[in-house]
Amino acid sequence: MGYYSITLPHNIEGEVQWRKMIRKSKSFMHLLMPWKKVAQEVKTGYVVKLKSAFVNETEYRLFKTNEGGWFQDVHGKVEVNEPVTLAIKRAIEDYETQYIH
């Protein structure tokens, strides 16, 4: 779990909290064959709280897969395509390439 701040256009500040999420999918066959490996899906979940002088605090939830796909829901059905979420995605990617990697 981690925490950092990002800056978006129009003087909007964002507080980002992130953590790795592991989802194990077990099927009925794993009860019959427990030696089989359980499929794991690893994603990074982000909770972004935006603060501005003109707008109340708003919260966005984004999820990034290991393959690099960005989604607004845990199941990966709603892609990031709104202007605000695209700006958040760009700011997170910029921060992670600059400071984390």
VOMIGU-395056 format. One record per residue: z negated, x, y negated of N, C-alpha, C in turn; residue in one letter; residue number from 1. Coordinates in pm, whole numbers. Each point is the difference from the previous one (the first is absolute). Layout:
<atoms>
     n.w     n.u     n.v    ca.w    ca.u    ca.v     c.w     c.u     c.v  aa    i
       Z       X       Y       Z       X       Y       Z       X       Y   A  NUM
...
</atoms>
This chain:
<atoms>
     n.w     n.u     n.v    ca.w    ca.u    ca.v     c.w     c.u     c.v  aa    i
       0      85     117       0     -85    -117       0      89    -122   M    1
      75     -41    -101      10      80    -120      11     -87    -124   G    2
      -8      65    -115       3     -69    -127      65      90    -103   Y    3
      89     -56     -80      57      72    -114      55    -100    -101   Y    4
      41      51    -117      52     -84    -108     146      34     -25   S    5
      77    -103     -38     140      18     -33      26     -64    -137   I    6
     108      42     -63      41     -57    -128     139     -60      16   T    7
      14    -125     -43     128     -70       7      58     -12    -141   L    8
     127     -39     -11      57     -20    -134     -77    -106     -79   P    9
      13       4    -132     -64     -94     -93    -152      16      -2   H   10
     -48     124      20    -143      33      -8     -86     -82      95   N   11
      45     -18     119     -77     -72     102     -61     103      93   I   12
    -131      -7      16     -73      90      88     -24     -70     134   E   13
       7      76     106     -24     -55     133     -99      84      77   G   14
     -90     -67      68     -95      66      90      47     -27     143   E   15
      23     107      75      54     -12     135    -107      39     100   V   16
     -22     -88      97     -85      30     114      89      -8     123   Q   17
      -6     100      86      85       1     117     -78      39     125   W   18
      54     -41     115     -57      40     128     104     -20     110   R   19
     -18      73     109      87     -14     117     -45    -120      81   K   20
      97     -77      45     -29    -118      80      72      16     134   M   21
     -74     -14     109      57      13     133      -9    -134      70   I   22
     114     -50      43       5    -128      69      45      25     143   R   23
     -86     -33      93      32      17     141      45    -134      55   K   24
     113       1      65      51    -125      57     -13       6     152   S   25
     -91     -78      51     -21      -9     144      67    -127      51   K   26
      62      11     111      59    -117      62     -74     -33     129   S   27
      40    -105      62     -61     -42     126      22     104     109   F   28
     111      71      -9      31     101     102    -100     116      -3   M   29
     -63      24    -115     -98     108      -8    -128     -34      77   H   30
     -25    -127      24    -114     -37      83      28      33     147   L   31
     127     -14      38      36      27     138      24     149      24   L   32
      47      69    -103      28     144      12     -71      75    -113   M   33
    -130      25      14     -75      60    -110      36     146     -28   P   34
      72      66      91      38     139     -22     117      13     -97   W   35
      69    -110     -29     110       4     -97     -56      20    -140   K   36
      73      73     -82     -44      23    -137      23    -125     -85   K   37
     -92     -22     -93      10    -113     -90      84      42    -120   V   38
      93     -86     -38      85      30    -115     -83      -9    -128   A   39
      10     104     -83     -73       3    -125      98      -2    -117   Q   40
     -36     -76    -100      79      -6    -123     -89      51    -113   E   41
      39     110     -62     -80      61    -105      66     -26    -134   V   42
     -77     -55     -93      48     -26    -136    -105      49     -98   K   43
      45      24    -122     -91      32    -108      -9    -122     -90   T   44
    -121     -49     -21     -21    -117     -85     -48      43    -138   G   45
      58     -60    -103     -36      30    -138     -48    -128     -69   Y   46
    -112       9     -70     -47    -107     -86       5      56    -142   V   47
      84     -61     -84      23      51    -134     -49    -104    -100   V   48
     -93      41     -85     -51     -87    -106      56      50    -132   K   49
      78     -87     -65      63      37    -127     -83     -52    -116   L   50
     -17      85    -102     -74     -37    -120      88      27    -120   K   51
       1     -96     -92      76      15    -124     -79     -64    -112   S   52
      33      36    -122     -69     -58    -115      39    -145     -22   A   53
     118     -39      47      51    -134     -27      -9     -95     118   F   54
     -17      54     120       0     -83     120    -132      20      74   V   55
     -49    -106      61    -121      12      83      29      90     120   N   56
    -106      43      65      14      88     116      69     -77     114   E   57
     103      61      54      71     -59     113      -4      96     117   T   58
       8     -55     121     -11      82     121     124     -19      85   E   59
      53     111      49     116       0      88     -37      73     128   Y   60
      55     -48     111     -20      65     129     137      41      53   R   61
      13     129      32     124      54      54     -30      76     128   L   62
      99       4      88     -15      68     128     121      89      23   F   63
     -25     124      44     105      96      25      -3      41     146   K   64
     115      -9      66       9      41     140      22     150       7   T   65
     -16      57     118      24     143      20     147      36     -19   N   66
      88     -97      20     143      24     -19      40      -2    -147   E   67
     -89     -43     -89      29      -2    -143      32    -137     -56   G   68
     -12    -104      78      25    -136     -49    -120     -55     -75   G   69
      26     -73    -107    -106     -60     -82       6    -152      12   W   70
    -118     -62      18      -8    -145      16    -120     -54     -77   F   71
       4    -131     -27    -110     -65     -70     -95     -72      95   Q   72
      33      -3     128     -89     -63      98     -20      95     117   D   73
    -103     -26      77     -38      88     110     106       1     111   V   74
      63    -113      22      93     -14     111     138      57     -31   H   75
      26      41    -124     127      61     -36     114     -96     -17   G   76
     -27    -120     -48     104    -101     -17      45     -14    -145   K   77
     -88      27     -95      34     -16    -143      17     139     -60   V   78
     125      33     -33      28     132     -56     -39       7    -147   E   79
     -18     121     -48     -34      22    -140     129     -10     -81   V   80
      11    -104     -85     122     -15     -79     -26     -54    -141   N   81
    -122     -30     -38     -31     -43    -135      -9     121     -91   E   82
      28     -15    -129      -4     116     -90    -137      68      -8   P   83
    -107     -77       0    -134      60      -9     -33      77     127   V   84
      29     -59     115     -31      69     125      89     121      21   T   85
     124      -5     -48      87     117       8     -53     113     -88   L   86
     -54     -35    -117     -59     102     -88    -125      61      63   A   87
     -80     -83      66    -120      49      69      40      93     113   I   88
     101     -41      77      48      82     112      48     136     -50   K   89
      78       1    -108      50     126     -56    -114      89     -47   R   90
     -99     -60     -66    -114      79     -51     -82      58     115   A   91
     -20     -76     107     -75      49     115      76     114      68   I   92
     131     -17      18      79     106      62      -1     127     -85   E   93
      10     -14    -132      -4     116     -88    -135      71      10   D   94
    -108     -76       2    -133      60      10     -17      73     132   Y   95
      42     -65     108     -19      60     133      85     125      18   E   96
     120       4     -53      81     121      13     -53     112     -89   T   97
     -61     -36    -112     -49     101     -93    -134      58      44   Q   98
     -93     -85      45    -136      46      25     -39       9     148   Y   99
      51     -87      82     -47      -4     139      84      91      88   I  100
     128       1     -14      86      80      89      25     131     -60   H  101
</atoms>
